[in-house]
């Protein structure tokens, strides 16, 4: 049996109600997320319910794309996202394993691929 532990987030940013600075859907701290490193990211709502899990070779551009893209899985649910957690994971195979594990263990609401719990 393989024992997988969900990694501790390296960066957590939260939505602000009335941000004064430039923002994307209320998030002003995107600069804290690495532009060059890979990893996994998790979107949460107000109730700390996991909405979506994703992985990326370059985290910041990929996360921003979810808020700007017209084909994103969460395009109709962007306003629900109030917290983003990011875990730096450089190895692509490890990212794949963690993403699949977290989607199924925490039952991410809007992930449609890699779902075994339905």
N, CA, C and O atoms as a DFTB+ gen file, in Angstrom:
472 C
 N C O
     1  1       0.842      -1.192       0.000
     2  2       0.000       0.000       0.000
     3  2       0.880       1.246       0.000
     4  3       1.889       1.312       0.703
     5  1       0.481       2.226      -0.798
     6  2       1.216       3.486      -0.877
     7  2       0.570       4.487       0.074
     8  3      -0.651       4.644       0.093
     9  1       1.396       5.154       0.852
    10  2       0.908       6.164       1.780
    11  2       1.215       7.548       1.213
    12  3       2.380       7.910       1.054
    13  1       0.177       8.317       0.909
    14  2       0.344       9.661       0.365
    15  2      -0.170      10.659       1.388
    16  3      -1.260      10.496       1.936
    17  1       0.614      11.683       1.638
    18  2       0.221      12.753       2.542
    19  2       0.054      14.024       1.724
    20  3       0.929      14.379       0.935
    21  1      -1.048      14.695       1.907
    22  2      -1.280      15.949       1.189
    23  2      -0.243      16.964       1.665
    24  3      -0.103      17.192       2.867
    25  1       0.487      17.577       0.720
    26  2       1.540      18.515       1.129
    27  2       0.975      19.769       1.785
    28  3      -0.157      20.174       1.520
    29  1       1.781      20.367       2.639
    30  2       1.430      21.624       3.281
    31  2       1.609      22.743       2.262
    32  3       2.628      22.786       1.573
    33  1       0.648      23.640       2.154
    34  2       0.772      24.727       1.168
    35  2       1.980      25.619       1.444
    36  3       2.282      25.951       2.590
    37  1       2.661      25.997       0.365
    38  2       3.788      26.930       0.469
    39  2       3.298      28.374       0.465
    40  3       3.924      29.248       1.065
    41  1       2.179      28.622      -0.213
    42  2       1.602      29.966      -0.311
    43  2       0.081      29.840      -0.218
    44  3      -0.521      28.962      -0.835
    45  1      -0.522      30.727       0.561
    46  2      -1.981      30.815       0.627
    47  2      -2.354      32.274       0.436
    48  3      -1.863      33.148       1.150
    49  1      -3.234      32.534      -0.540
    50  2      -3.717      33.898      -0.714
    51  2      -5.231      33.885      -0.587
    52  3      -5.889      32.916      -0.966
    53  1      -5.780      34.974      -0.049
    54  2      -7.216      35.053       0.162
    55  2      -7.786      36.276      -0.547
    56  3      -7.094      37.262      -0.799
    57  1      -9.052      36.174      -0.854
    58  2      -9.767      37.234      -1.556
    59  2     -10.045      38.373      -0.594
    60  3     -10.364      38.150       0.573
    61  1      -9.921      39.598      -1.093
    62  2     -10.240      40.776      -0.298
    63  2     -11.566      41.342      -0.770
    64  3     -11.877      41.304      -1.961
    65  1     -12.349      41.868       0.165
    66  2     -13.681      42.366      -0.183
    67  2     -13.649      43.619      -1.046
    68  3     -14.378      43.703      -2.034
    69  1     -12.833      44.576      -0.696
    70  2     -12.759      45.821      -1.471
    71  2     -11.291      46.179      -1.700
    72  3     -10.782      47.121      -1.093
    73  1     -10.618      45.445      -2.559
    74  2      -9.184      45.705      -2.750
    75  2      -8.938      47.067      -3.395
    76  3      -9.635      47.468      -4.327
    77  1      -7.928      47.766      -2.874
    78  2      -7.573      49.081      -3.412
    79  2      -6.558      48.943      -4.543
    80  3      -6.500      49.779      -5.446
    81  1      -5.768      47.890      -4.483
    82  2      -4.744      47.677      -5.495
    83  2      -5.327      46.928      -6.685
    84  3      -6.467      46.464      -6.650
    85  1      -4.531      46.820      -7.729
    86  2      -4.924      46.033      -8.896
    87  2      -5.202      44.603      -8.449
    88  3      -4.475      44.052      -7.622
    89  1      -6.257      44.004      -8.996
    90  2      -6.640      42.676      -8.534
    91  2      -7.291      41.872      -9.648
    92  3      -7.726      42.413     -10.664
    93  1      -7.343      40.576      -9.428
    94  2      -8.076      39.669     -10.302
    95  2      -9.079      38.954      -9.408
    96  3      -8.696      38.170      -8.540
    97  1     -10.343      39.219      -9.619
    98  2     -11.428      38.640      -8.815
    99  2     -11.187      38.803      -7.318
   100  3     -11.510      37.905      -6.540
   101  1     -10.630      39.931      -6.906
   102  2     -10.432      40.227      -5.492
   103  2      -9.106      39.754      -4.926
   104  3      -8.800      40.048      -3.771
   105  1      -8.311      39.033      -5.701
   106  2      -7.007      38.556      -5.231
   107  2      -5.922      39.556      -5.639
   108  3      -5.751      39.847      -6.823
   109  1      -5.192      40.078      -4.650
   110  2      -4.150      41.063      -4.931
   111  2      -2.743      40.505      -4.722
   112  3      -1.766      41.169      -5.069
   113  1      -2.621      39.318      -4.171
   114  2      -1.307      38.780      -3.789
   115  2      -0.754      37.739      -4.757
   116  3      -0.003      36.856      -4.341
   117  1      -1.107      37.823      -6.027
   118  2      -0.586      36.858      -6.997
   119  2       0.936      36.885      -7.070
   120  3       1.560      35.895      -7.450
   121  1       1.538      38.027      -6.702
   122  2       3.006      38.131      -6.745
   123  2       3.688      37.153      -5.778
   124  3       4.876      36.869      -5.933
   125  1       2.965      36.642      -4.797
   126  2       3.535      35.675      -3.856
   127  2       3.673      34.278      -4.468
   128  3       4.423      33.444      -3.959
   129  1       2.950      34.029      -5.557
   130  2       2.987      32.720      -6.224
   131  2       4.106      32.731      -7.250
   132  3       4.227      33.663      -8.044
   133  1       4.918      31.688      -7.225
   134  2       6.057      31.596      -8.134
   135  2       5.617      31.633      -9.591
   136  3       4.642      30.992      -9.986
   137  1       6.355      32.394     -10.368
   138  2       6.084      32.486     -11.801
   139  2       6.782      31.359     -12.560
   140  3       6.321      30.942     -13.622
   141  1       7.897      30.868     -12.012
   142  2       8.743      29.907     -12.731
   143  2       8.650      28.465     -12.220
   144  3       9.046      27.539     -12.929
   145  1       8.144      28.264     -11.027
   146  2       8.131      26.909     -10.453
   147  2       6.813      26.203     -10.724
   148  3       5.779      26.831     -10.952
   149  1       6.882      24.869     -10.691
   150  2       5.700      24.051     -10.896
   151  2       5.113      23.591      -9.575
   152  3       5.759      23.658      -8.529
   153  1       3.878      23.124      -9.646
   154  2       3.238      22.626      -8.437
   155  2       1.763      22.378      -8.650
   156  3       1.281      22.263      -9.777
   157  1       1.061      22.299      -7.536
   158  2      -0.392      22.117      -7.575
   159  2      -1.049      23.309      -6.886
   160  3      -0.450      23.965      -6.034
   161  1      -2.285      23.570      -7.272
   162  2      -3.035      24.662      -6.650
   163  2      -4.441      24.179      -6.345
   164  3      -4.993      23.324      -7.039
   165  1      -5.008      24.750      -5.285
   166  2      -6.338      24.360      -4.834
   167  2      -7.169      25.609      -4.589
   168  3      -6.726      26.533      -3.907
   169  1      -8.371      25.636      -5.143
   170  2      -9.299      26.737      -4.960
   171  2     -10.342      26.323      -3.930
   172  3     -10.920      25.240      -4.019
   173  1     -10.581      27.202      -2.942
   174  2     -11.552      26.947      -1.878
   175  2     -12.611      28.043      -1.854
   176  3     -12.385      29.148      -2.347
   177  1     -13.777      27.724      -1.271
   178  2     -14.826      28.728      -1.100
   179  2     -14.851      29.229       0.340
   180  3     -13.967      28.903       1.133
   181  1     -15.870      30.026       0.677
   182  2     -16.022      30.602       2.029
   183  2     -16.083      29.551       3.123
   184  3     -15.608      29.781       4.235
   185  1     -16.664      28.404       2.816
   186  2     -16.837      27.338       3.807
   187  2     -15.647      26.392       3.866
   188  3     -15.728      25.326       4.477
   189  1     -14.546      26.777       3.235
   190  2     -13.331      25.954       3.169
   191  2     -13.580      24.635       2.436
   192  3     -12.909      23.636       2.692
   193  1     -14.545      24.645       1.527
   194  2     -14.852      23.488       0.699
   195  2     -13.967      23.550      -0.545
   196  3     -13.872      24.594      -1.191
   197  1     -13.327      22.445      -0.875
   198  2     -12.447      22.397      -2.037
   199  2     -13.275      22.443      -3.318
   200  3     -14.140      21.597      -3.543
   201  1     -12.996      23.447      -4.157
   202  2     -13.733      23.602      -5.400
   203  2     -13.011      22.974      -6.582
   204  3     -13.633      22.318      -7.417
   205  1     -11.692      23.176      -6.653
   206  2     -10.949      22.728      -7.830
   207  2      -9.481      22.525      -7.468
   208  3      -8.906      23.280      -6.684
   209  1      -8.889      21.489      -8.057
   210  2      -7.457      21.213      -7.910
   211  2      -6.846      21.177      -9.304
   212  3      -7.417      20.595     -10.225
   213  1      -5.692      21.798      -9.451
   214  2      -4.999      21.766     -10.735
   215  2      -3.508      21.674     -10.530
   216  3      -3.008      21.803      -9.413
   217  1      -2.801      21.449     -11.626
   218  2      -1.347      21.382     -11.571
   219  2      -0.798      22.225     -12.708
   220  3      -1.499      22.502     -13.682
   221  1       0.467      22.632     -12.579
   222  2       1.064      23.461     -13.618
   223  2       2.583      23.405     -13.551
   224  3       3.175      23.227     -12.487
   225  1       3.198      23.564     -14.725
   226  2       4.662      23.682     -14.780
   227  2       5.082      25.069     -14.298
   228  3       6.136      25.227     -13.682
   229  1       4.255      26.065     -14.581
   230  2       4.482      27.442     -14.126
   231  2       3.187      27.903     -13.464
   232  3       2.178      28.127     -14.133
   233  1       3.233      28.039     -12.158
   234  2       2.017      28.215     -11.369
   235  2       1.255      29.517     -11.609
   236  3       0.068      29.485     -11.934
   237  1       1.918      30.653     -11.455
   238  2       1.190      31.930     -11.510
   239  2       0.435      32.133     -12.820
   240  3      -0.742      32.492     -12.783
   241  1       1.071      31.915     -13.988
   242  2       0.308      32.100     -15.231
   243  2      -0.880      31.139     -15.353
   244  3      -1.928      31.509     -15.882
   245  1      -0.715      29.924     -14.870
   246  2      -1.795      28.934     -14.979
   247  2      -2.972      29.298     -14.085
   248  3      -4.127      29.177     -14.493
   249  1      -2.685      29.741     -12.876
   250  2      -3.759      30.126     -11.956
   251  2      -4.504      31.344     -12.502
   252  3      -5.735      31.375     -12.493
   253  1      -3.766      32.340     -12.973
   254  2      -4.409      33.531     -13.536
   255  2      -5.285      33.167     -14.730
   256  3      -6.345      33.758     -14.934
   257  1      -4.838      32.197     -15.510
   258  2      -5.591      31.790     -16.692
   259  2      -6.986      31.271     -16.310
   260  3      -7.943      31.458     -17.061
   261  1      -7.097      30.627     -15.156
   262  2      -8.403      30.135     -14.709
   263  2      -9.377      31.282     -14.468
   264  3     -10.589      31.095     -14.577
   265  1      -8.866      32.463     -14.142
   266  2      -9.730      33.611     -13.887
   267  2      -9.979      34.451     -15.135
   268  3     -10.853      35.318     -15.132
   269  1      -9.219      34.203     -16.202
   270  2      -9.349      35.002     -17.419
   271  2      -9.879      34.199     -18.598
   272  3     -10.437      34.775     -19.532
   273  1      -9.717      32.892     -18.574
   274  2     -10.007      32.026     -19.708
   275  2     -11.507      31.770     -19.861
   276  3     -12.229      31.681     -18.868
   277  1     -11.965      31.656     -21.087
   278  2     -13.380      31.388     -21.325
   279  2     -13.707      29.897     -21.338
   280  3     -14.878      29.523     -21.399
   281  1     -12.679      29.040     -21.281
   282  2     -12.919      27.593     -21.303
   283  2     -12.558      26.910     -19.981
   284  3     -12.619      25.684     -19.892
   285  1     -12.193      27.663     -18.973
   286  2     -11.841      27.096     -17.678
   287  2     -13.036      26.365     -17.072
   288  3     -14.182      26.784     -17.228
   289  1     -12.751      25.281     -16.390
   290  2     -13.792      24.501     -15.713
   291  2     -14.537      25.350     -14.684
   292  3     -15.726      25.137     -14.448
   293  1     -13.851      26.298     -14.081
   294  2     -14.489      27.113     -13.039
   295  2     -15.003      28.455     -13.555
   296  3     -15.322      29.337     -12.757
   297  1     -15.089      28.624     -14.877
   298  2     -15.475      29.932     -15.433
   299  2     -16.808      30.461     -14.880
   300  3     -16.971      31.672     -14.729
   301  1     -17.742      29.584     -14.584
   302  2     -19.031      30.021     -14.044
   303  2     -19.052      30.073     -12.519
   304  3     -20.069      30.416     -11.916
   305  1     -17.922      29.730     -11.899
   306  2     -17.852      29.656     -10.434
   307  2     -16.704      30.493      -9.862
   308  3     -16.334      30.322      -8.700
   309  1     -16.149      31.381     -10.657
   310  2     -14.996      32.184     -10.218
   311  2     -15.295      33.005      -8.974
   312  3     -14.425      33.177      -8.120
   313  1     -16.502      33.507      -8.865
   314  2     -16.857      34.336      -7.708
   315  2     -16.932      33.535      -6.410
   316  3     -16.915      34.119      -5.326
   317  1     -17.015      32.210      -6.504
   318  2     -17.044      31.362      -5.305
   319  2     -15.667      31.237      -4.663
   320  3     -15.564      30.995      -3.461
   321  1     -14.617      31.399      -5.449
   322  2     -13.253      31.183      -4.954
   323  2     -12.862      32.308      -4.008
   324  3     -12.857      33.478      -4.389
   325  1     -12.532      31.943      -2.763
   326  2     -12.118      32.947      -1.772
   327  2     -10.718      32.684      -1.236
   328  3     -10.133      33.539      -0.570
   329  1     -10.174      31.489      -1.527
   330  2      -8.833      31.167      -1.048
   331  2      -8.138      30.284      -2.077
   332  3      -8.747      29.387      -2.658
   333  1      -6.857      30.554      -2.292
   334  2      -6.042      29.732      -3.183
   335  2      -4.830      29.251      -2.399
   336  3      -4.094      30.051      -1.821
   337  1      -4.629      27.939      -2.385
   338  2      -3.439      27.355      -1.757
   339  2      -2.555      26.786      -2.857
   340  3      -3.036      26.182      -3.816
   341  1      -1.253      26.992      -2.698
   342  2      -0.287      26.554      -3.701
   343  2       0.801      25.729      -3.028
   344  3       1.339      26.125      -1.994
   345  1       1.120      24.582      -3.619
   346  2       2.205      23.725      -3.146
   347  2       3.230      23.604      -4.273
   348  3       2.896      23.199      -5.387
   349  1       4.463      23.955      -3.975
   350  2       5.541      23.846      -4.961
   351  2       5.954      22.377      -5.050
   352  3       6.395      21.785      -4.065
   353  1       5.807      21.801      -6.234
   354  2       6.198      20.411      -6.484
   355  2       6.823      20.389      -7.870
   356  3       6.121      20.474      -8.877
   357  1       8.127      20.277      -7.915
   358  2       8.853      20.387      -9.180
   359  2       8.692      19.163     -10.080
   360  3       8.644      19.306     -11.301
   361  1       8.610      17.982      -9.510
   362  2       8.559      16.755     -10.310
   363  2       7.176      16.565     -10.926
   364  3       6.174      16.546     -10.211
   365  1       7.118      16.425     -12.260
   366  2       5.840      16.314     -12.966
   367  2       5.042      15.076     -12.549
   368  3       3.816      15.131     -12.453
   369  1       5.726      13.976     -12.306
   370  2       5.029      12.747     -11.886
   371  2       4.414      12.935     -10.506
   372  3       3.291      12.496     -10.261
   373  1       5.137      13.580      -9.609
   374  2       4.609      13.838      -8.268
   375  2       3.406      14.770      -8.332
   376  3       2.431      14.574      -7.606
   377  1       3.466      15.793      -9.204
   378  2       2.316      16.698      -9.372
   379  2       1.076      15.917      -9.801
   380  3      -0.016      16.134      -9.277
   381  1       1.252      15.020     -10.744
   382  2       0.143      14.211     -11.260
   383  2      -0.468      13.347     -10.151
   384  3      -1.688      13.259     -10.020
   385  1       0.391      12.720      -9.367
   386  2      -0.074      11.851      -8.281
   387  2      -0.820      12.663      -7.223
   388  3      -1.917      12.290      -6.807
   389  1      -0.220      13.779      -6.787
   390  2      -0.867      14.609      -5.770
   391  2      -2.203      15.151      -6.264
   392  3      -3.186      15.134      -5.524
   393  1      -2.252      15.629      -7.502
   394  2      -3.490      16.181      -8.033
   395  2      -4.606      15.138      -8.001
   396  3      -5.697      15.410      -7.501
   397  1      -4.334      13.956      -8.529
   398  2      -5.339      12.894      -8.561
   399  2      -5.758      12.486      -7.154
   400  3      -6.943      12.290      -6.885
   401  1      -4.786      12.360      -6.262
   402  2      -5.085      11.965      -4.890
   403  2      -5.972      13.006      -4.186
   404  3      -6.967      12.652      -3.553
   405  1      -5.606      14.282      -4.301
   406  2      -6.358      15.335      -3.616
   407  2      -7.770      15.451      -4.183
   408  3      -8.729      15.613      -3.427
   409  1      -7.905      15.370      -5.510
   410  2      -9.234      15.435      -6.133
   411  2     -10.156      14.385      -5.523
   412  3     -11.310      14.673      -5.208
   413  1      -9.653      13.191      -5.359
   414  2     -10.495      12.093      -4.883
   415  2     -10.606      12.011      -3.370
   416  3     -11.653      11.631      -2.846
   417  1      -9.553      12.358      -2.672
   418  2      -9.583      12.293      -1.210
   419  2     -10.461      13.404      -0.624
   420  3     -11.244      13.166       0.295
   421  1     -10.323      14.619      -1.166
   422  2     -11.078      15.752      -0.641
   423  2     -12.327      16.061      -1.470
   424  3     -13.046      17.017      -1.180
   425  1     -12.581      15.260      -2.490
   426  2     -13.771      15.371      -3.341
   427  2     -13.976      16.784      -3.881
   428  3     -14.960      17.455      -3.570
   429  1     -13.022      17.211      -4.694
   430  2     -13.091      18.542      -5.312
   431  2     -14.373      18.683      -6.133
   432  3     -14.689      17.831      -6.963
   433  1     -15.085      19.741      -5.895
   434  2     -16.435      19.934      -6.433
   435  2     -16.486      20.081      -7.957
   436  3     -17.388      19.528      -8.587
   437  1     -15.551      20.804      -8.559
   438  2     -15.645      21.097      -9.985
   439  2     -14.618      20.372     -10.851
   440  3     -14.529      20.648     -12.047
   441  1     -13.859      19.474     -10.291
   442  2     -12.976      18.657     -11.124
   443  2     -13.810      17.591     -11.813
   444  3     -14.614      16.916     -11.170
   445  1     -13.626      17.437     -13.104
   446  2     -14.397      16.442     -13.849
   447  2     -13.516      15.293     -14.327
   448  3     -14.002      14.177     -14.511
   449  1     -12.238      15.552     -14.528
   450  2     -11.302      14.499     -14.908
   451  2     -10.683      13.898     -13.662
   452  3     -10.632      14.550     -12.619
   453  1     -10.220      12.683     -13.755
   454  2      -9.503      11.991     -12.671
   455  2     -10.370      11.733     -11.448
   456  3      -9.848      11.544     -10.349
   457  1     -11.673      11.723     -11.622
   458  2     -12.601      11.530     -10.501
   459  2     -12.994      10.051     -10.424
   460  3     -13.462       9.460     -11.397
   461  1     -12.787       9.473      -9.231
   462  2     -13.142       8.088      -8.995
   463  2     -14.261       7.926      -7.987
   464  3     -14.722       6.806      -7.765
   465  1     -14.717       9.014      -7.363
   466  2     -15.669       8.907      -6.254
   467  2     -17.120       9.069      -6.665
   468  3     -17.989       8.939      -5.803
   469  1     -17.441       9.343      -7.919
   470  2     -18.842       9.553      -8.303
   471  2     -19.605       8.272      -8.453
   472  3     -20.793       8.295      -8.773
